[in-house]
């Protein structure tokens, strides 16, 4: 009987070893190299026409063209995985592999200096913004994103931001006085509103239409494409083309997920992102003029303001004590020196 028990234990031990070997083989397949494709969930807050979702779709197309069936990219738009902060937190925790969110929105919670993009009237045109973002800003801030568990893969376009409201036409900075304006959840936006004598009210983007509709805030600020695709003209009558900041979006991936890929797969990720950036910028830019006309045709009053009044009202903002705690003035001056 003892011999029988010993033989049974040996059989069970061999069976366990065989199952273990099979499990390792399965793990190798799950790595996307000849086995089950690696899933990449991309969260975006905007709808299917929003700039972030345009970028996500281009990335999906490019990555699948480069890597074949080694990746399976699933896009979750319309804030289905939460607002921008929840999406970024999901990427940091690794529950979401990737997101595309407003660079100076929720991300300053981890990399405060990205709020440099919130400094008003920093860029004179889009080409200048592209060049500075892809060189100076990327070189300075990508390592800081990595320290926080993010792989920053590039900047895509939201566009120059403009104010809208449902109270009155804005022609000068003085006309902003007293308006309650929805802003991103970042302290520097409060400083901007204070400079304009307006009230800053943070509201998640996916709740903004309802907030405007119900009069929780008088207005908001976003690029033309965001205003049009979000149908804000249905609940806002006035828009002023002040172009106070150039808004970018960040393509970010969980760093642990990225680092766990082979060099070949990492290369596909980086190349797909590099191809996404110029394509998405061109696509968004090409739509902007048509969207502006659509807003005018809908009855929205669009005003070309006295821009100099806005520049004067906000000058020196980056040297304010509360802003200096958030953004290194030397970074602002480095950008100015490289314009």
C-alpha positions as CSV (number, residue, x, y, z in Angstrom):
1,X,0.0,0.0,0.0
2,X,2.9,2.3,0.8
3,X,4.4,1.6,-2.6
4,X,1.0,2.5,-4.2
5,X,0.7,5.8,-2.4
6,X,4.3,6.7,-3.4
7,X,3.5,5.9,-7.0
8,X,0.4,8.0,-6.9
9,X,2.4,11.0,-5.4
10,X,4.9,10.7,-8.2
11,X,2.2,10.7,-10.9
12,X,0.6,13.8,-9.3
13,X,4.0,15.5,-9.2
14,X,4.7,14.9,-12.8
15,X,1.2,16.0,-13.8
16,X,1.7,19.3,-11.9
17,X,5.0,19.9,-13.6
18,X,3.4,19.3,-17.0
19,X,0.5,21.7,-16.2
20,X,3.1,24.3,-15.1
21,X,5.0,24.0,-18.4
22,X,1.7,24.4,-20.3
23,X,0.9,27.6,-18.3
24,X,4.3,29.2,-19.2
25,X,3.6,28.5,-22.8
26,X,0.3,30.2,-22.5
27,X,1.8,33.3,-20.9
28,X,4.2,33.6,-23.8
29,X,1.3,33.5,-26.2
30,X,-0.5,36.2,-24.3
31,X,2.5,38.4,-24.9
32,X,1.3,39.0,-28.4
33,X,4.1,37.2,-30.1
34,X,2.4,34.5,-32.1
35,X,-0.4,34.0,-29.6
36,X,-3.3,35.9,-28.2
37,X,-3.2,39.6,-29.1
38,X,-2.4,42.1,-26.4
39,X,-5.4,44.3,-25.5
40,X,-4.9,48.0,-25.4
41,X,-7.9,49.9,-23.9
42,X,-7.9,53.6,-25.0
43,X,-10.2,55.9,-22.9
44,X,-11.4,59.2,-24.4
45,X,-13.8,61.6,-22.8
46,X,-15.1,63.2,-26.0
47,X,-17.6,61.8,-28.5
48,X,-16.7,60.0,-31.7
49,X,-16.0,63.3,-33.5
50,X,-13.9,64.8,-30.7
51,X,-10.2,65.4,-31.2
52,X,-9.2,62.8,-28.7
53,X,-11.2,60.1,-30.4
54,X,-9.9,61.1,-33.8
55,X,-6.4,60.6,-32.4
56,X,-7.4,57.2,-30.8
57,X,-8.7,56.0,-34.1
58,X,-5.6,57.1,-36.1
59,X,-3.4,55.4,-33.5
60,X,-5.4,52.2,-33.7
61,X,-5.1,52.1,-37.5
62,X,-1.4,52.8,-37.5
63,X,-0.6,50.3,-34.7
64,X,-2.6,47.5,-36.3
65,X,-0.9,48.3,-39.7
66,X,2.5,48.0,-38.1
67,X,2.0,45.2,-35.7
68,X,-0.6,43.1,-37.5
69,X,-2.6,41.0,-35.1
70,X,-0.2,41.3,-32.1
71,X,-2.4,44.0,-30.6
72,X,-6.1,44.4,-30.1
73,X,-7.0,48.1,-29.7
74,X,-10.4,48.9,-28.2
75,X,-11.5,52.5,-28.0
76,X,-13.9,53.6,-25.2
77,X,-15.2,57.1,-26.1
78,X,-17.9,59.4,-24.6
79,X,-16.4,59.2,-21.1
80,X,-17.6,55.6,-20.8
81,X,-14.6,54.8,-18.5
82,X,-14.9,58.1,-16.6
83,X,-13.8,61.7,-16.9
84,X,-10.3,62.8,-17.8
85,X,-9.1,62.5,-14.2
86,X,-10.5,59.0,-13.9
87,X,-9.0,58.0,-17.2
88,X,-5.6,59.3,-16.2
89,X,-5.8,57.6,-12.8
90,X,-6.8,54.4,-14.6
91,X,-3.7,54.6,-16.8
92,X,-1.5,55.3,-13.8
93,X,-2.9,52.3,-11.9
94,X,-2.8,50.1,-15.0
95,X,-6.5,49.3,-15.2
96,X,-6.5,51.2,-18.5
97,X,-3.5,50.9,-20.8
98,X,-3.8,54.3,-22.5
99,X,-5.8,57.5,-22.7
100,X,-5.7,60.8,-24.6
101,X,-6.6,63.7,-22.4
102,X,-6.2,67.5,-22.2
103,X,-2.5,68.0,-21.3
104,X,-3.1,70.9,-18.8
105,X,-6.4,69.5,-17.5
106,X,-6.1,66.6,-15.0
107,X,-2.4,65.7,-15.7
108,X,-1.0,68.6,-13.6
109,X,-2.0,66.6,-10.5
110,X,1.1,64.5,-11.3
111,X,3.3,66.7,-13.5
112,X,2.5,70.3,-12.4
113,X,4.8,71.9,-15.0
114,X,2.5,70.8,-17.8
115,X,0.4,73.7,-16.8
116,X,2.8,75.8,-18.7
117,X,0.4,75.3,-21.6
118,X,-2.2,77.3,-19.5
119,X,-0.1,80.4,-19.5
120,X,-2.1,82.8,-21.7
121,X,-0.9,84.1,-25.1
122,X,2.3,81.9,-24.9
123,X,2.1,80.9,-28.6
124,X,1.4,83.2,-31.5
125,X,0.2,80.4,-34.0
126,X,-0.1,76.7,-34.4
127,X,3.2,76.1,-36.2
128,X,5.0,77.7,-33.3
129,X,3.1,75.6,-30.8
130,X,3.8,72.3,-32.7
131,X,7.6,73.1,-32.8
132,X,7.9,74.0,-29.1
133,X,5.7,71.1,-27.9
134,X,7.6,68.5,-30.0
135,X,11.0,69.7,-28.8
136,X,11.3,71.9,-25.7
137,X,8.3,70.8,-23.8
138,X,8.7,67.1,-24.6
139,X,12.4,67.1,-23.7
140,X,11.7,68.8,-20.4
141,X,8.6,67.0,-19.3
142,X,8.7,63.4,-20.7
143,X,11.1,62.3,-17.9
144,X,8.7,63.8,-15.3
145,X,5.8,61.8,-16.7
146,X,7.9,58.6,-16.5
147,X,8.6,59.3,-12.8
148,X,4.9,59.3,-12.3
149,X,4.3,56.0,-14.1
150,X,3.2,57.4,-17.5
151,X,4.8,56.9,-20.9
152,X,4.1,60.2,-22.7
153,X,3.9,59.4,-26.4
154,X,3.1,62.7,-27.9
155,X,1.0,65.9,-28.1
156,X,-2.0,66.0,-30.4
157,X,-4.3,69.0,-31.1
158,X,-7.3,70.4,-29.4
159,X,-6.6,73.9,-30.7
160,X,-6.6,77.5,-29.5
161,X,-9.1,78.0,-26.8
162,X,-11.9,80.6,-26.8
163,X,-14.5,81.8,-24.3
164,X,-18.3,81.3,-24.8
165,X,-21.1,82.4,-22.6
166,X,-24.9,82.8,-22.6
167,X,-25.1,86.3,-21.0
168,X,-23.5,88.9,-23.2
169,X,-21.1,89.6,-26.1
170,X,-17.5,90.0,-25.1
171,X,-15.5,92.5,-27.0
172,X,-12.8,93.4,-24.4
173,X,-11.3,91.8,-21.3
174,X,-13.5,94.1,-19.2
175,X,-16.6,92.3,-20.6
176,X,-15.5,89.1,-18.8
177,X,-16.1,90.7,-15.4
178,X,-18.6,88.7,-13.3
179,X,-19.1,85.8,-15.6
180,X,-18.9,82.3,-14.1
181,X,-16.8,80.2,-16.4
182,X,-16.2,76.5,-16.4
183,X,-12.5,75.7,-16.4
184,X,-10.4,72.6,-16.2
185,X,-9.6,71.2,-12.7
186,X,-6.2,72.9,-12.4
187,X,-5.3,75.8,-10.1
188,X,-3.7,77.9,-12.7
189,X,-7.1,78.4,-14.4
190,X,-8.3,80.0,-11.3
191,X,-5.5,82.6,-11.6
192,X,-6.5,83.3,-15.2
193,X,-10.1,83.9,-14.3
194,X,-9.1,86.1,-11.4
195,X,-7.0,88.2,-13.8
196,X,-10.1,88.6,-15.9
197,X,-12.4,89.3,-12.9
198,X,-14.5,86.2,-13.7
199,X,-15.4,83.3,-11.5
200,X,-13.7,79.9,-12.2
201,X,-15.9,76.8,-11.7
202,X,-14.4,73.3,-12.4
203,X,-16.8,70.9,-14.1
204,X,-15.9,67.5,-15.7
205,X,-16.0,67.8,-19.5
206,X,-18.6,65.0,-19.8
207,X,-20.9,66.9,-17.5
208,X,-20.4,70.4,-19.1
209,X,-23.3,70.4,-21.6
210,X,-25.8,69.8,-18.7
211,X,-24.1,72.4,-16.5
212,X,-24.4,75.0,-19.3
213,X,-28.0,74.0,-20.1
214,X,-29.1,74.2,-16.4
215,X,-27.3,77.5,-15.9
216,X,-24.8,76.2,-13.3
217,X,-22.2,78.2,-15.1
218,X,-22.5,81.1,-17.5
219,X,-19.9,79.9,-20.0
220,X,-16.9,77.8,-20.7
221,X,-13.7,77.9,-22.8
222,X,-12.6,75.4,-25.4
223,X,-11.3,75.1,-28.9
224,X,-13.7,75.7,-31.8
225,X,-13.8,72.0,-32.7
226,X,-14.7,71.0,-29.2
227,X,-17.4,73.6,-29.0
228,X,-19.0,72.5,-32.3
229,X,-18.8,68.7,-31.8
230,X,-20.1,69.0,-28.2
231,X,-23.1,71.1,-29.5
232,X,-22.4,73.9,-27.0
233,X,-24.0,76.4,-29.5
234,X,-27.3,74.9,-28.4
235,X,-26.8,76.3,-24.9
236,X,-24.4,79.2,-25.5
237,X,-25.1,82.3,-27.6
238,X,-21.8,84.2,-27.6
239,X,-18.2,83.3,-28.5
240,X,-15.2,85.5,-28.4
241,X,-12.1,84.5,-30.5
242,X,-9.5,85.5,-28.0
243,X,-7.3,82.4,-28.4
244,X,-6.0,82.7,-24.9
245,X,-4.1,79.4,-24.8
246,X,-3.2,76.7,-27.3
247,X,-4.6,73.5,-26.0
248,X,-2.9,70.2,-26.6
249,X,-3.8,66.7,-25.6
250,X,-1.4,64.1,-24.3
251,X,-1.2,60.5,-25.5
252,X,-0.2,58.6,-22.4
253,X,0.3,54.9,-21.7
254,X,0.9,53.0,-18.5
255,X,4.7,52.9,-18.2
256,X,4.7,49.4,-16.6
257,X,2.6,48.1,-19.5
258,X,5.0,49.7,-22.0
259,X,8.1,48.5,-20.3
260,X,6.8,45.0,-20.2
261,X,6.6,44.8,-24.0
262,X,9.5,43.5,-26.2
263,X,11.6,46.1,-27.9
264,X,10.0,45.3,-31.2
265,X,6.5,45.9,-29.8
266,X,7.6,49.1,-28.0
267,X,8.9,50.3,-31.4
268,X,5.5,49.7,-33.0
269,X,3.8,51.7,-30.2
270,X,6.2,54.7,-30.6
271,X,6.1,54.7,-34.3
272,X,2.3,54.5,-34.3
273,X,2.2,57.5,-31.9
274,X,4.7,59.4,-34.1
275,X,2.5,58.9,-37.1
276,X,-0.7,59.8,-35.2
277,X,0.5,63.3,-34.1
278,X,0.8,65.0,-37.5
279,X,-2.2,63.2,-39.0
280,X,-4.5,64.2,-36.1
281,X,-3.3,67.8,-36.2
282,X,-3.9,68.1,-39.9
283,X,-7.4,66.5,-39.6
284,X,-8.5,68.7,-36.7
285,X,-7.1,71.8,-38.3
286,X,-8.9,71.1,-41.6
287,X,-12.2,70.8,-39.8
288,X,-11.9,74.0,-37.8
289,X,-13.0,76.6,-40.4
290,X,-16.1,74.5,-41.3
291,X,-17.0,74.1,-37.7
292,X,-16.7,77.9,-37.1
293,X,-19.1,78.6,-40.0
294,X,-21.5,76.0,-38.6
295,X,-21.5,77.8,-35.3
296,X,-22.2,81.1,-37.0
297,X,-25.0,79.5,-39.1
298,X,-26.6,78.1,-35.9
299,X,-27.0,81.7,-34.6
300,X,-24.0,82.0,-32.4
301,X,-22.6,85.5,-32.1
302,X,-18.9,85.2,-32.9
303,X,-16.8,88.2,-32.0
304,X,-13.2,89.3,-32.9
305,X,-12.1,91.0,-29.7
306,X,-9.6,93.7,-28.8
307,X,-7.0,91.0,-28.1
308,X,-4.5,93.4,-26.7
309,X,-6.9,94.1,-23.8
310,X,-6.8,90.4,-22.9
311,X,-3.0,90.4,-23.2
312,X,-2.6,93.4,-20.9
313,X,-5.1,92.0,-18.4
314,X,-3.2,88.7,-18.1
315,X,0.4,89.8,-18.5
316,X,2.8,88.7,-15.7
317,X,0.5,85.8,-14.7
318,X,3.3,83.3,-14.8
319,X,5.2,85.4,-12.2
320,X,2.3,85.5,-9.7
321,X,3.2,83.7,-6.4
322,X,0.4,81.1,-6.7
323,X,1.4,80.3,-10.3
324,X,5.1,80.1,-9.6
325,X,4.3,77.3,-7.1
326,X,2.7,75.3,-10.0
327,X,4.9,76.2,-13.0
328,X,8.6,76.9,-13.0
329,X,9.0,80.5,-14.4
330,X,12.3,79.3,-16.0
331,X,10.3,76.8,-18.1
332,X,8.0,79.7,-19.3
333,X,11.0,81.8,-20.2
334,X,12.7,78.8,-21.9
335,X,9.7,78.5,-24.2
336,X,9.7,82.3,-24.8
337,X,13.5,82.2,-25.7
338,X,12.9,79.4,-28.2
339,X,10.0,80.9,-30.0
